[in-house]
């Protein structure tokens, strides 16, 4: 007999493994690029000055080390949900793993729509270069329409999505290649890869507060290399494809970002570029004129839309996985009767993203997203891998990270450093004065509220820590 809180098995169908290496890598890379590098490039220059390339290298290094963790976990446990499954397995499926995985899904209901909203808002910002958006409601209208269009495109079979993802990927590579070629053929300024004093000044620059703030922006632009793990239940030959797609994505995007920043810096001095609202449009306009700048802006919008496509696709599988596991609201476990994808999860996250795109501004959203993710997802997952290794050993793992546990230690330390470096927050105006809530504190409060919800949910089901599962 089914428990009343269990998902209806007649509406829950297994996901189909239809995505290969090319499709998985394409979905990863379009998730990573998005609007991020085009809106954060001037910000990083403002923090780092002539040493802006170092911040992109630090972001790439953290992604590579963290990619080792995702590759080992993803290859060993290729199921829908990504971090949800990893956290639950690592900390105990019937004990603390239930809490950690629940907190991850809890945060996903907010952070995933925020990610979608941030991309849609950035899309509207660049759209303003083509069509001036002067009234306050016009950018909101653009961002809202973008989210609705995304939901419509994702409401289809996964094999169709894989083909569409490759098509969008071509647009990503085409834009980046054009921008890089423009810098190579029109360079007028030198860009330094090292500080003016050489290697002797490197430690001071890497450990500076400015580097911490700049890395918050660069790592946001790299996020998405793990998108394939969220789609683990739909990947063909996952033990081989997942690690390869992760590292191909990181290395490919690292090369593109470094060349892009170098190209812009050789044409527009960083002192000027740091103040540009449409840096790509300005860059192309300076090289080829206004018409070409409009074409480049259109490609930026293509890339931003492609990234949101991959983001919403991957995140929609997380509440589905938790609900299908009996650990979240059963309605999220339902799949479309003919197209076989988690349509309820897609509609809820997409709908929340639509609302957020109307309510928030881009500025601090980047910091808020990272603040909410770091402790539960990235640090929690790194510690969880150590727990899994101690409990199960490394024998039989499809992918084993080299130099274990050094990469894990590096990841934990650097992620905590990034978390500490976030200096944005939410400002409130009260009668007694203004009040500032740092995003780190907001993230901890959200974890506390999520823990309370988890305890109420577990008590209702009679599960840990209140008792055993009901039959």
C-alpha positions as CSV (number, residue, x, y, z in Angstrom):
1,X,0.0,0.0,0.0
2,X,1.4,3.4,-0.9
3,X,2.0,5.9,1.8
4,X,-0.2,9.0,1.2
5,X,2.9,11.1,1.0
6,X,4.6,8.9,-1.5
7,X,4.7,9.9,-5.2
8,X,2.1,8.2,-7.4
9,X,4.1,5.5,-9.3
10,X,1.7,5.7,-12.2
11,X,2.8,9.3,-12.8
12,X,6.5,8.8,-12.0
13,X,8.4,7.3,-14.9
14,X,12.2,6.6,-15.1
15,X,14.2,9.2,-17.0
16,X,15.8,8.0,-20.3
17,X,19.6,8.0,-21.0
18,X,19.8,9.9,-24.3
19,X,22.5,12.5,-23.9
20,X,26.1,11.7,-25.1
21,X,29.4,13.4,-24.6
22,X,28.9,16.2,-27.2
23,X,25.5,17.1,-25.9
24,X,26.5,16.9,-22.2
25,X,29.5,19.1,-22.8
26,X,27.5,21.6,-24.9
27,X,24.9,21.9,-22.1
28,X,27.6,22.4,-19.5
29,X,29.4,25.1,-21.5
30,X,26.3,27.1,-22.4
31,X,25.3,26.9,-18.7
32,X,28.8,28.3,-17.8
33,X,29.0,31.2,-20.3
34,X,25.6,32.8,-20.2
35,X,25.5,36.5,-19.4
36,X,28.1,36.1,-16.7
37,X,31.4,37.0,-18.4
38,X,29.8,39.9,-20.2
39,X,28.5,41.6,-17.1
40,X,31.3,40.6,-14.7
41,X,34.3,41.5,-16.9
42,X,34.1,45.2,-16.1
43,X,33.5,44.5,-12.4
44,X,36.6,42.3,-12.2
45,X,38.7,45.0,-13.9
46,X,37.4,47.5,-11.3
47,X,38.5,45.2,-8.5
48,X,41.9,44.0,-9.9
49,X,43.0,46.8,-12.2
50,X,45.8,45.6,-14.5
51,X,45.9,42.2,-12.8
52,X,42.4,41.3,-13.8
53,X,43.5,38.1,-15.7
54,X,44.7,36.6,-12.4
55,X,41.2,36.6,-11.0
56,X,40.0,34.6,-14.0
57,X,42.9,32.1,-13.5
58,X,41.9,31.7,-9.8
59,X,38.3,31.1,-10.7
60,X,39.4,28.4,-13.2
61,X,41.7,26.8,-10.7
62,X,38.9,26.5,-8.2
63,X,36.6,25.1,-10.8
64,X,39.2,22.4,-11.8
65,X,39.8,21.3,-8.2
66,X,36.1,21.2,-7.5
67,X,35.5,19.4,-10.8
68,X,37.5,16.5,-9.4
69,X,34.9,16.1,-6.6
70,X,32.0,16.4,-9.0
71,X,33.6,13.9,-11.4
72,X,34.2,11.2,-8.7
73,X,30.7,11.6,-7.3
74,X,29.0,11.9,-10.6
75,X,30.6,8.9,-12.2
76,X,30.0,6.7,-9.2
77,X,26.3,7.9,-8.7
78,X,24.9,8.9,-12.1
79,X,21.4,9.7,-11.1
80,X,19.1,12.7,-11.4
81,X,19.5,15.4,-8.8
82,X,23.3,15.7,-8.6
83,X,24.2,17.2,-5.2
84,X,20.9,16.0,-3.7
85,X,21.9,12.4,-4.2
86,X,25.6,13.0,-3.3
87,X,24.8,14.6,0.0
88,X,22.2,12.0,1.0
89,X,24.6,9.1,0.3
90,X,27.6,10.7,1.9
91,X,26.0,11.7,5.2
92,X,23.6,8.7,5.6
93,X,20.4,8.0,3.7
94,X,18.3,7.6,6.8
95,X,20.1,10.1,9.1
96,X,22.1,13.3,8.5
97,X,22.1,12.8,4.8
98,X,18.3,13.4,4.8
99,X,18.9,16.8,6.4
100,X,21.7,17.9,4.2
101,X,20.0,16.8,1.0
102,X,16.7,18.4,2.1
103,X,18.6,21.7,2.8
104,X,20.0,21.5,-0.7
105,X,16.6,21.1,-2.3
106,X,15.2,23.8,0.0
107,X,17.8,26.2,-1.2
108,X,17.3,25.2,-4.8
109,X,13.7,26.3,-4.7
110,X,15.1,29.8,-4.1
111,X,18.6,29.9,-5.7
112,X,17.6,28.2,-8.9
113,X,14.9,30.8,-9.7
114,X,17.4,33.5,-8.7
115,X,19.9,32.1,-11.1
116,X,17.3,32.1,-13.9
117,X,16.2,35.6,-12.9
118,X,19.8,36.9,-12.9
119,X,20.3,35.7,-16.4
120,X,17.0,37.1,-17.6
121,X,17.8,40.5,-16.0
122,X,21.2,40.5,-17.6
123,X,19.5,39.7,-20.9
124,X,17.2,42.7,-20.5
125,X,20.3,44.9,-19.6
126,X,22.0,44.1,-22.9
127,X,18.8,44.2,-24.8
128,X,18.7,47.9,-23.8
129,X,21.6,48.5,-26.2
130,X,19.5,47.4,-29.1
131,X,16.2,48.9,-27.9
132,X,16.4,51.7,-25.3
133,X,14.3,50.7,-22.3
134,X,13.5,53.9,-20.5
135,X,10.3,53.2,-18.6
136,X,10.9,51.3,-15.3
137,X,8.6,48.4,-16.4
138,X,10.2,47.8,-19.8
139,X,13.3,45.8,-18.6
140,X,11.0,43.7,-16.4
141,X,8.7,42.9,-19.3
142,X,11.7,41.7,-21.3
143,X,13.1,39.5,-18.5
144,X,9.7,38.1,-17.8
145,X,9.0,37.2,-21.4
146,X,12.5,35.5,-21.6
147,X,11.6,33.2,-18.7
148,X,8.2,32.3,-20.2
149,X,9.9,31.4,-23.5
150,X,12.4,29.2,-21.7
151,X,9.6,27.2,-20.1
152,X,8.0,26.7,-23.4
153,X,11.2,25.5,-25.1
154,X,12.0,23.1,-22.3
155,X,8.5,21.5,-22.3
156,X,9.6,18.7,-24.6
157,X,11.5,15.4,-24.8
158,X,15.2,15.2,-23.6
159,X,16.6,14.1,-26.9
160,X,15.0,17.1,-28.6
161,X,16.6,19.3,-25.9
162,X,20.0,17.7,-26.5
163,X,19.9,18.6,-30.2
164,X,18.7,22.1,-29.4
165,X,21.5,22.5,-26.8
166,X,24.1,21.7,-29.4
167,X,22.6,24.3,-31.7
168,X,22.7,27.0,-29.0
169,X,26.3,25.9,-28.2
170,X,27.3,26.8,-31.8
171,X,26.2,30.3,-31.1
172,X,28.2,30.5,-27.9
173,X,31.4,29.4,-29.7
174,X,30.7,31.6,-32.6
175,X,30.4,34.8,-30.5
176,X,33.5,34.0,-28.4
177,X,35.5,33.2,-31.5
178,X,34.5,36.5,-33.1
179,X,35.4,38.6,-30.1
180,X,38.8,36.9,-29.6
181,X,39.7,37.2,-33.3
182,X,38.8,40.9,-33.1
183,X,41.2,41.4,-30.2
184,X,44.0,39.4,-31.8
185,X,43.8,41.4,-35.1
186,X,43.3,44.9,-33.5
187,X,45.4,44.9,-30.4
188,X,46.7,48.3,-29.4
189,X,47.5,47.9,-25.7
190,X,49.5,45.4,-23.7
191,X,47.9,43.2,-21.0
192,X,50.0,41.9,-18.1
193,X,49.7,38.3,-17.0
194,X,51.7,39.0,-13.8
195,X,51.9,42.0,-11.4
196,X,54.3,44.8,-12.2
197,X,56.9,43.4,-9.7
198,X,56.7,39.9,-11.2
199,X,56.5,36.7,-9.1
200,X,57.6,38.4,-5.9
201,X,54.3,40.4,-5.8
202,X,52.1,37.4,-6.8
203,X,51.3,36.1,-3.2
204,X,50.2,39.5,-2.1
205,X,47.9,40.0,-5.0
206,X,46.4,36.5,-4.7
207,X,45.7,37.0,-1.0
208,X,44.3,40.5,-1.2
209,X,40.8,41.5,-0.4
210,X,40.3,42.7,-4.0
211,X,41.2,39.2,-5.3
212,X,38.5,37.8,-3.0
213,X,35.8,40.1,-4.3
214,X,36.9,39.6,-7.9
215,X,36.9,35.8,-7.5
216,X,33.3,36.0,-6.3
217,X,32.5,37.4,-9.7
218,X,34.7,35.1,-11.8
219,X,33.6,31.9,-10.1
220,X,30.0,32.9,-10.8
221,X,30.9,33.0,-14.5
222,X,32.4,29.5,-14.3
223,X,29.5,27.9,-12.4
224,X,27.7,25.2,-14.4
225,X,30.6,22.8,-15.1
226,X,28.6,20.3,-13.0
227,X,25.3,20.7,-14.8
228,X,25.8,17.2,-16.3
229,X,25.6,15.7,-12.8
230,X,22.0,17.1,-12.4
231,X,21.2,15.2,-15.6
232,X,23.0,12.1,-14.4
233,X,19.9,9.9,-15.0
234,X,19.8,11.0,-18.7
235,X,23.4,10.6,-19.6
236,X,24.6,7.6,-21.8
237,X,27.7,5.8,-20.4
238,X,27.8,8.2,-17.4
239,X,30.9,6.7,-15.8
240,X,32.9,7.8,-18.8
241,X,30.9,10.8,-20.1
242,X,30.4,12.7,-16.8
243,X,34.1,13.3,-15.9
244,X,35.1,14.0,-19.5
245,X,32.3,16.5,-20.0
246,X,33.2,18.3,-16.8
247,X,36.9,18.8,-17.6
248,X,36.3,19.5,-21.3
249,X,33.8,22.2,-20.2
250,X,36.1,23.8,-17.6
251,X,39.2,23.8,-19.8
252,X,37.3,25.1,-22.8
253,X,35.6,27.9,-21.0
254,X,38.9,28.8,-19.2
255,X,40.6,29.3,-22.5
256,X,37.7,31.3,-23.9
257,X,37.4,33.6,-20.9
258,X,41.2,34.3,-20.7
259,X,41.3,35.0,-24.4
260,X,38.2,37.1,-24.2
261,X,39.5,39.3,-21.4
262,X,42.9,39.6,-23.0
263,X,41.3,40.6,-26.3
264,X,39.1,43.3,-24.6
265,X,42.1,44.6,-22.6
266,X,44.3,44.9,-25.7
267,X,41.7,47.2,-27.4
268,X,40.0,49.0,-24.5
269,X,42.3,49.9,-21.5
270,X,41.0,48.5,-18.2
271,X,40.7,52.0,-16.8
272,X,38.0,52.7,-19.4
273,X,36.5,49.2,-19.6
274,X,35.7,49.0,-15.9
275,X,33.0,51.7,-16.4
276,X,31.3,50.1,-19.5
277,X,27.8,48.9,-19.1
278,X,27.8,47.1,-22.5
279,X,31.5,46.1,-22.7
280,X,31.1,43.6,-25.6
281,X,29.0,46.1,-27.6
282,X,31.5,48.9,-26.9
283,X,34.4,46.6,-27.9
284,X,32.8,45.6,-31.2
285,X,31.6,49.1,-32.0
286,X,35.2,50.4,-31.6
287,X,36.5,47.7,-34.0
288,X,33.8,47.4,-36.6
289,X,31.2,50.1,-36.1
290,X,27.7,50.4,-34.8
291,X,26.0,47.9,-37.0
292,X,28.5,45.2,-36.1
293,X,28.0,46.1,-32.4
294,X,24.3,45.5,-32.7
295,X,25.0,42.1,-34.3
296,X,27.4,41.3,-31.4
297,X,24.8,42.3,-28.9
298,X,22.3,40.1,-30.5
299,X,24.8,37.2,-30.2
300,X,25.3,38.0,-26.5
301,X,21.5,37.7,-26.0
302,X,21.7,34.4,-27.9
303,X,24.4,33.1,-25.5
304,X,22.5,34.4,-22.4
305,X,19.3,32.7,-23.5
306,X,21.2,29.5,-24.2
307,X,22.7,29.5,-20.7
308,X,19.3,30.0,-19.1
309,X,18.1,27.1,-21.2
310,X,20.7,24.7,-19.7
311,X,20.3,26.2,-16.1
312,X,16.6,25.6,-15.9
313,X,16.9,22.2,-17.5
314,X,19.4,21.0,-14.9
315,X,17.8,22.5,-11.9
316,X,14.3,21.2,-12.7
317,X,15.7,17.6,-12.1
318,X,16.6,18.3,-8.5
319,X,13.2,18.6,-6.8
320,X,12.1,15.8,-9.0
321,X,14.8,13.5,-7.7
322,X,14.1,14.4,-4.1
323,X,10.3,13.8,-4.5
324,X,10.8,10.6,-6.4
325,X,12.9,9.5,-3.4
326,X,10.1,10.2,-1.0
327,X,12.0,13.1,0.6
328,X,10.1,16.1,-0.8
329,X,6.5,17.1,-1.9
330,X,5.2,14.2,-4.0
331,X,3.8,16.4,-6.7
332,X,7.4,17.2,-7.9
333,X,8.0,13.5,-8.7
334,X,5.4,13.6,-11.5
335,X,6.7,13.3,-15.1
336,X,4.9,14.3,-18.3
337,X,2.8,11.3,-19.5
338,X,4.1,11.4,-23.1
339,X,7.3,13.5,-23.1
340,X,8.8,11.9,-20.0
341,X,10.3,14.9,-18.2
342,X,9.6,16.4,-14.7
343,X,7.1,19.0,-15.9
344,X,5.8,20.0,-12.4
345,X,9.3,20.8,-11.2
346,X,10.0,22.7,-14.4
347,X,6.9,24.8,-14.1
348,X,7.4,25.6,-10.4
349,X,11.0,26.7,-10.7
350,X,10.3,28.5,-14.0
351,X,7.3,30.3,-12.5
352,X,9.4,31.4,-9.5
353,X,12.1,32.6,-11.8
354,X,9.5,34.7,-13.7
355,X,8.4,36.3,-10.4
356,X,12.0,37.0,-9.3
357,X,12.9,38.5,-12.6
358,X,10.2,41.1,-12.0
359,X,11.2,41.9,-8.4
360,X,15.0,42.0,-8.3
361,X,18.0,43.8,-9.8
362,X,21.1,42.2,-11.1
363,X,23.8,43.8,-8.9
364,X,23.9,41.8,-5.7
365,X,22.1,38.7,-7.0
366,X,25.4,37.2,-8.0
367,X,26.8,37.4,-4.4
368,X,23.5,36.1,-3.0
369,X,23.5,33.1,-5.2
370,X,27.1,32.1,-4.2
371,X,26.5,32.8,-0.5
372,X,23.5,30.4,-0.5
373,X,25.4,27.6,-2.4
374,X,28.8,27.5,-0.8
375,X,28.2,25.9,2.6
376,X,25.7,23.2,1.8
377,X,26.5,22.4,-1.7
378,X,30.2,22.9,-2.3
379,X,31.8,22.6,1.2
380,X,29.2,20.0,2.3
381,X,29.8,18.0,-0.8
382,X,33.6,18.1,-0.4
383,X,33.4,16.8,3.2
384,X,30.8,14.3,2.1
385,X,33.3,12.8,-0.5
386,X,35.7,12.2,2.4
387,X,33.0,10.4,4.4
388,X,32.1,8.2,1.5
389,X,35.8,7.3,0.9
390,X,36.2,6.3,4.6
391,X,33.0,4.3,4.6
392,X,33.2,2.6,1.2
393,X,36.8,2.9,0.1
394,X,38.1,3.8,-3.4
395,X,37.9,0.4,-5.0
396,X,35.6,0.2,-7.9
397,X,35.2,3.9,-8.4
398,X,34.8,4.7,-12.2
399,X,36.8,7.9,-11.6
400,X,39.3,8.5,-8.8
401,X,40.7,12.0,-8.2
402,X,44.5,12.2,-8.2
403,X,46.4,13.3,-5.1
404,X,43.5,12.6,-2.8
405,X,42.8,14.2,-0.3
406,X,44.8,17.3,-1.3
407,X,42.2,18.6,-3.9
408,X,39.4,18.3,-1.3
409,X,41.3,20.3,1.3
410,X,42.1,23.0,-1.3
411,X,38.5,23.2,-2.4
412,X,37.2,23.6,1.2
413,X,39.7,26.3,2.1
414,X,39.2,28.3,-1.1
415,X,35.4,28.0,-1.0
416,X,35.3,29.3,2.6
417,X,37.6,32.1,1.6
418,X,35.2,33.0,-1.2
419,X,32.3,32.9,1.2
420,X,34.1,35.2,3.6
421,X,35.0,37.6,0.8
422,X,31.4,38.3,-0.2
423,X,30.7,41.9,0.9
424,X,27.2,42.5,-0.4
425,X,23.9,42.2,1.4
426,X,20.4,43.4,1.8
427,X,19.7,46.9,3.1
428,X,16.5,47.7,5.0
429,X,15.2,51.2,5.8
430,X,13.5,51.3,9.2
431,X,12.1,54.2,11.2
432,X,15.0,53.8,13.6
433,X,17.6,53.9,10.8
434,X,19.0,51.6,8.1
435,X,19.8,48.0,8.6
436,X,22.3,45.9,6.6
437,X,22.0,42.1,6.4
438,X,25.1,40.5,4.9
439,X,24.4,37.7,2.4
440,X,26.4,35.3,4.6
441,X,24.0,35.9,7.5
442,X,21.0,35.6,5.1
443,X,22.4,32.2,3.9
444,X,22.7,30.9,7.5
445,X,19.2,32.1,8.3
446,X,17.9,30.3,5.3
447,X,19.6,27.1,6.4
448,X,18.0,27.6,9.9
449,X,14.5,28.0,8.4
450,X,15.1,25.0,6.2
451,X,16.1,22.9,9.1
452,X,12.9,23.9,10.9
453,X,10.9,22.9,7.9
454,X,12.8,19.6,7.6
455,X,12.0,18.8,11.3
456,X,8.3,19.5,10.8
457,X,8.3,17.4,7.6
458,X,10.1,14.5,9.3
459,X,7.9,14.6,12.3
460,X,4.8,14.4,10.0
461,X,6.3,11.3,8.3
462,X,7.6,9.7,11.4
463,X,11.2,9.6,10.1
464,X,14.6,10.4,11.5
465,X,15.2,12.1,13.9
466,X,11.7,11.3,15.3
467,X,11.5,7.6,14.4
468,X,11.6,5.1,11.6
469,X,9.9,5.3,8.2
470,X,6.3,4.4,8.1
471,X,5.3,1.4,6.1
